[in-house]
Amino acid sequence: MSKRLKNCISGRIPKVDAVRDLLSRINPDEIRSIHEEMIDIIKRNRVFREGVIGG
């Protein structure tokens, strides 16, 4: 595992280069799918009541 990735996981604020490197390896279609699933779960769990998180 790269040092940059370890720093991101350990809770340190990542530098721009680390974020760019990690994002460049991700397929945008996968992110879109995960985002859509997350929105469905949020709606199902009624996280947004009255238009904000937590009511």
C-alpha positions in Angstrom: 0.0 0.0 0.0 1.4 3.4 -0.9 2.4 5.9 1.8 -0.1 8.4 0.4 -3.0 5.9 0.8 -1.9 4.9 4.3 -1.9 8.6 5.3 -5.5 9.0 4.0 -6.7 5.9 5.9 -4.9 6.9 9.2 -7.0 10.1 9.4 -4.5 12.7 8.3 -5.7 15.3 5.9 -4.4 14.1 2.5 -2.5 16.4 0.2 -3.8 17.3 -3.2 -1.4 14.9 -5.0 -2.7 12.0 -2.9 -6.3 12.8 -3.6 -5.6 13.2 -7.4 -3.7 9.9 -7.5 -6.5 8.0 -5.7 -9.3 9.5 -7.8 -7.5 8.9 -11.1 -7.7 5.1 -10.4 -11.5 5.1 -9.9 -13.9 4.4 -12.7 -16.6 7.2 -12.8 -19.3 4.7 -13.5 -18.6 2.9 -10.2 -18.8 6.1 -8.3 -22.1 7.0 -10.0 -23.5 3.5 -9.0 -22.4 3.9 -5.4 -23.8 7.4 -5.2 -27.2 6.3 -6.6 -27.3 3.4 -4.1 -26.4 5.7 -1.2 -29.1 8.2 -2.2 -31.7 5.4 -2.2 -30.6 4.2 1.2 -30.7 7.8 2.6 -34.2 8.2 1.2 -35.4 4.8 2.5 -34.0 5.6 6.0 -35.6 9.1 5.9 -32.4 10.9 6.7 -33.7 14.0 5.0 -36.7 15.2 6.9 -37.9 18.7 6.2 -35.2 19.0 3.6 -32.2 18.8 6.0 -30.2 16.0 7.7 -31.6 15.2 11.1 -34.9 17.0 10.6 
